[in-house]
Amino acid sequence: MMRELVIKNRSYRRFHQEVPIEPETLKELVDLARLSASAANRQPLKYILSCEPQKNALIFPCLRWAGYLKDWPGPAEGEKPSAYIVVLGDTRISQSFSCDHGIAAQSILLGATERGLGGCILAAVQRTKLRKVLKIPAHSEILLVLALGKPKEKVVLETVGADGDIKYWRDKDEVHHVPKRKLDDIIMG
Ligand SMILES: Cc1cc2nc3c(=O)[nH]c(=O)nc-3n(C[C@H](O)[C@H](O)[C@H](O)COP(=O)(O)O)c2cc1C
């Protein structure tokens, strides 16, 4: 079950934008992050939730999608995420957030996948712009944005080839392929 969930939990970047995500669902997902591990149990992460078109429209222009897909400018209208969770670090609690936000992101995305949703972690964020449009206070560091929605694209895993190329690609049918290194190549001993 866990393996299936992890395999299904891909980075999705095209969504059925018309399918809404309720605020309660976003809260349930953040609750999974709340219950996850945190360095020294400091729990410095805070979250901004967005599932309304107007607020979503403020966040979307601050994001950069799929750097390896040079000819793709990001999701078109109708395929944009239905919701976002902005992951913040409260510098009044801690100056460093270790890998807390990665763990939180994975918990949230696994929970989304379990619910038939999907998403993408975005670190390529125009932080100054996002801070301004969402009025994020100076004591909050913008760590990640999680885009969420009902996936509209097919994503398949591949094995990294002999050339070692790890870049994902899209085929002529718009299927997104993600190469993963072989297990034997990552276990060092
Ligand atoms: C820390 C982190 C930051 C990421 N930032 C972005 C981003 O800014 N934009 C984007 O389109 N994808 C981003 N991704 C998604 C990765 O591109 C994706 O995880 C990778 O291509 C592998 O695909 P998979 O998640 O389906 O295994 C990020 C992923 C991680 C873990």
The ligand as an ORCA input file, in Angstrom:
! r2SCAN-3c Opt
* xyz 0 1
  C      12.451     20.722     -3.020
  C      11.744     20.603     -4.346
  C      11.539     21.730     -5.114
  C      10.853     21.645     -6.327
  N      10.595     22.793     -7.032
  C       9.899     22.705     -8.192
  C       9.551     23.902     -8.888
  O       9.871     25.017     -8.475
  N       8.840     23.774    -10.032
  C       8.433     22.563    -10.512
  O       7.766     22.504    -11.551
  N       8.736     21.406     -9.855
  C       9.459     21.456     -8.705
  N       9.740     20.307     -8.008
  C       9.284     19.012     -8.511
  C      10.451     18.191     -9.099
  O      10.763     18.680    -10.378
  C      10.035     16.703     -9.152
  O       9.972     16.207     -7.847
  C      11.003     15.860    -10.002
  O      10.935     16.236    -11.342
  C      10.707     14.369     -9.894
  O       9.387     14.093    -10.239
  P       8.459     13.306     -9.236
  O       8.149     14.261     -8.092
  O       7.241     12.925     -9.987
  O       9.254     12.142     -8.724
  C      10.411     20.382     -6.794
  C      10.619     19.243     -6.002
  C      11.263     19.344     -4.795
  C      11.447     18.102     -3.941
*
